[in-house]
Amino acid sequence: MIDRAGLAEFLRNRREALQPEDVGLPRGQRRRTSGLRREEVASLCNMSADYYARLERERGPQPSHQMLASIAQGLHLSLDERDHLFRLAGHNPPARGTSGDHISPGLLRILDRLTDTPAEIVTELGETLRQTPMGVALTGDTTRYTGPARSIGYRWFTDPAARRLYAPGEHAFLTRMYASGLREIVTLRGPGSRAAHLADLLLAGSEEFRRVWQDHEIGIRPKDVKHFVHPEVGVLELTCQRLIDPDQAHWLLVYTAVPGSESHEKLQVLSVIGTQTLHMT
């Protein structure tokens, strides 16, 4: 049963504890609110301001699992706080583990500060959970995919468009890397895991995957330097730095270019293109 009073009080408390800079928002000179405004939280949670406001006023329908997950992420809740939120709303919390999509507050705080850098948070299966605006400008919105296609490894073998962003000279290596990485995760997570399900789908649907899967290669790691072929700015040589959250098996990937290089100049152009695109949408 939903605890409306407890839910409303918890939401207000967590909202007022967050500062704009904690979530990558400008503070502004006329701000009087000690924490975030309701409309700011609603935007972070991808819901209407009216819907969120009703929750804080002990009104409205019982939030769904999806809505609660969005609120937990928007408010930068820890896993314990997320579970508490679900119980207050009358739901059992999602199972914890490496297959979850809940991003730790620490990774989110870092990502929110990378406003001028391509960056993304991905799962161990290559599913994009969150991107910076520059990340979207570089690779497109890769959070939009659903089902097995959320995994870049799955798309690599099933969608030719997934390869257009990468230099042709790296395709053979990436094919081996994705197969090798998936094999490691299948072994680690077991036959009933989502990784095993992806492998079964690819074995049934991709001749190329079946061929490289039979090689049983293990330990092929991503290269530090990646070569992208962007439709607007052309070839980009970017270094990828990785930060891992071992509890959730999430990776924060940050892409940078050597200062003064041609790729660095192209990133500046890309930042302008990305800003223009955001203003048009």
C-alpha positions in Angstrom: 0.0 0.0 0.0 1.3 3.5 -0.9 2.4 5.7 2.0 1.4 9.0 0.4 2.5 11.2 3.3 5.8 9.4 3.7 6.4 9.5 -0.1 5.7 13.2 -0.3 7.9 14.0 2.6 10.8 11.9 1.2 10.5 13.5 -2.2 10.5 17.0 -0.8 13.5 16.2 1.4 15.6 14.8 -1.4 14.6 17.6 -3.8 15.6 20.3 -1.3 18.9 18.6 -0.5 20.0 18.8 -4.2 21.6 21.9 -5.5 21.5 22.9 -9.2 25.2 22.3 -9.6 24.8 18.7 -8.3 22.7 17.8 -11.4 24.5 20.0 -14.0 22.0 22.9 -13.9 22.9 26.6 -13.7 22.2 28.2 -10.4 21.1 31.6 -11.7 21.3 34.9 -9.8 17.7 35.1 -8.7 17.3 31.7 -7.2 15.6 31.8 -3.8 14.9 28.1 -3.5 17.4 26.3 -1.2 17.3 23.1 -3.4 15.9 22.3 -6.7 12.5 23.5 -8.0 9.8 21.0 -8.7 9.8 21.8 -12.4 13.5 21.1 -12.5 13.1 17.7 -10.8 10.3 16.9 -13.2 12.5 17.7 -16.2 15.3 15.5 -14.8 12.8 12.7 -14.3 11.2 13.1 -17.8 7.7 13.8 -16.5 5.3 16.7 -16.3 5.8 19.2 -13.5 2.1 18.7 -12.6 2.5 15.0 -12.1 5.5 15.4 -9.9 3.9 18.2 -7.9 0.9 16.0 -7.1 3.2 13.4 -5.6 4.7 16.0 -3.2 1.1 17.1 -2.4 0.0 13.5 -1.5 -2.2 13.3 -4.6 -2.4 11.6 -7.9 -2.3 7.9 -9.0 0.1 5.4 -7.6 3.4 5.8 -9.5 4.4 2.9 -11.8 7.7 1.1 -11.6 8.9 3.1 -14.6 8.0 6.4 -13.1 9.7 5.5 -9.8 12.8 4.4 -11.6 12.9 7.8 -13.4 12.4 9.7 -10.1 15.1 7.7 -8.4 17.5 8.5 -11.2 16.5 12.2 -11.5 16.9 12.7 -7.8 20.3 11.0 -7.8 19.2 8.5 -5.2 21.5 5.7 -3.9 20.4 2.1 -4.3 19.2 2.1 -0.6 17.2 5.4 -1.2 15.8 4.0 -4.4 14.5 0.9 -2.6 13.0 3.0 0.1 11.2 5.1 -2.6 9.7 2.0 -4.1 8.5 0.7 -0.8 6.9 4.1 0.1 5.1 4.0 -3.2 3.7 0.5 -2.5 6.0 -1.5 -4.8 8.7 -4.1 -4.3 12.1 -2.6 -5.2 13.8 -3.9 -8.4 16.3 -6.7 -7.9 19.9 -5.5 -7.3 22.8 -6.6 -9.3 24.9 -6.1 -12.4 21.9 -6.2 -14.8 20.3 -3.0 -13.3 20.0 0.3 -15.0 20.1 2.5 -11.9 23.2 4.7 -12.2 25.1 5.5 -9.0 24.9 9.2 -7.8 28.7 9.4 -8.0 28.8 8.5 -11.7 26.0 10.9 -12.4 27.7 13.8 -10.6 30.8 13.3 -12.8 28.7 13.0 -16.0 26.8 16.1 -15.2 30.0 18.1 -15.0 31.2 17.0 -18.5 29.0 19.4 -20.4 31.6 20.2 -23.0 32.9 16.6 -23.5 31.5 13.6 -25.3 30.7 11.1 -22.5 28.3 8.3 -21.8 27.4 5.7 -19.1 27.0 2.2 -20.4 26.2 -1.2 -19.0 28.6 -4.2 -19.4 26.5 -5.2 -22.4 27.1 -1.8 -24.1 23.7 -0.4 -23.4 23.8 3.4 -23.2 22.0 4.7 -20.0 22.9 8.4 -20.2 24.9 10.7 -22.5 26.2 14.2 -22.3 24.9 16.6 -25.0 28.3 16.3 -26.7 28.0 12.5 -26.5 24.7 12.8 -28.4 26.4 15.0 -31.0 29.1 12.5 -31.5 27.2 9.2 -31.7 23.6 10.2 -31.9 21.0 9.4 -29.2 21.9 5.8 -28.3 19.6 5.7 -25.3 16.6 5.5 -27.7 17.0 1.8 -28.5 14.8 -0.8 -26.9 15.0 -4.6 -26.5 18.2 -6.4 -27.6 19.1 -3.4 -29.8 20.0 -1.5 -26.7 23.3 -3.3 -26.9 25.9 -1.9 -29.3 27.3 -5.4 -29.6 23.9 -6.7 -30.8 23.5 -3.8 -33.2 27.0 -4.4 -34.6 25.9 -7.7 -36.0 22.3 -7.0 -36.9 22.2 -3.3 -38.1 24.6 -2.2 -40.8 24.0 1.4 -39.7 25.8 0.7 -36.4 29.1 0.4 -38.3 29.0 3.7 -40.2 30.3 5.7 -37.3 33.6 3.7 -37.1 36.5 3.7 -39.5 36.3 0.7 -41.9 39.9 -0.3 -40.9 38.7 -1.1 -37.4 35.6 -3.1 -38.3 37.3 -6.5 -38.2 38.8 -5.8 -34.8 35.5 -4.5 -33.4 33.8 -7.7 -34.6 36.2 -9.9 -32.7 36.1 -7.6 -29.7 32.3 -7.6 -29.4 32.1 -11.4 -29.7 35.0 -11.9 -27.2 33.4 -9.5 -24.7 30.0 -11.1 -24.9 31.6 -14.6 -24.4 33.3 -13.4 -21.2 30.0 -11.9 -19.8 28.1 -15.1 -20.7 30.6 -17.2 -18.8 30.6 -14.7 -15.9 26.8 -14.3 -15.6 25.7 -17.8 -16.5 23.3 -19.5 -18.9 20.1 -17.7 -17.7 21.5 -14.2 -18.0 20.7 -11.4 -20.4 24.1 -11.9 -22.0 23.3 -15.5 -22.7 20.0 -14.5 -24.3 21.8 -12.0 -26.6 24.3 -14.6 -27.6 21.5 -17.0 -28.5 19.8 -14.4 -30.6 23.0 -13.6 -32.4 23.8 -17.2 -33.0 20.4 -17.7 -34.6 20.4 -14.5 -36.6 24.0 -13.6 -37.7 26.3 -15.8 -39.7 29.2 -13.5 -39.0 28.6 -13.7 -35.3 28.5 -17.5 -35.5 31.8 -17.6 -37.3 33.7 -15.4 -34.8 31.9 -17.0 -31.8 33.4 -20.4 -32.9 36.9 -18.9 -32.5 36.4 -18.8 -28.7 38.5 -15.6 -28.4 38.8 -14.1 -24.9 40.4 -11.0 -23.6 40.2 -8.7 -26.6 40.0 -5.2 -25.0 38.9 -1.9 -26.5 41.6 0.3 -27.8 42.4 3.5 -26.0 42.2 5.5 -29.2 39.1 5.2 -31.3 38.6 6.5 -34.9 35.1 7.8 -35.5 33.7 8.8 -38.9 31.2 11.6 -38.1 28.7 12.6 -40.9 29.3 16.3 -40.2 32.9 16.7 -39.3 34.5 13.6 -40.7 37.3 11.5 -39.1 37.9 12.0 -35.4 40.7 10.4 -33.4 39.6 10.3 -29.8 41.1 8.8 -26.6 38.6 7.0 -24.5 39.0 7.1 -20.7 37.0 4.6 -18.6 35.7 4.7 -15.1 33.9 1.7 -13.7 31.3 1.3 -11.0 31.9 -2.3 -10.0 28.7 -2.7 -8.0 26.5 -2.0 -11.0 29.0 -3.0 -13.7 28.5 0.4 -15.3 31.2 2.2 -17.3 31.6 6.0 -17.7 33.3 6.5 -21.0 34.9 9.9 -21.7 36.2 10.9 -25.2 38.9 13.5 -25.6 41.2 14.7 -28.3 44.8 15.9 -28.1 44.8 19.7 -27.7 45.8 21.5 -30.8 45.1 18.4 -33.0 42.8 18.4 -36.0 40.4 16.2 -34.0 40.4 18.7 -31.2 39.3 21.4 -33.6 36.6 19.2 -35.0 35.3 18.6 -31.5 34.8 22.4 -31.1 32.8 22.4 -34.4 30.8 19.5 -33.1 30.0 21.3 -29.9 28.4 24.1 -32.0 26.5 21.6 -34.2 25.3 19.9 -31.0 24.1 23.1 -29.5 22.3 24.2 -32.6 20.6 20.7 -32.8 19.4 21.0 -29.2 18.0 24.5 -29.8 16.1 23.2 -32.8 14.5 20.2 -31.0 
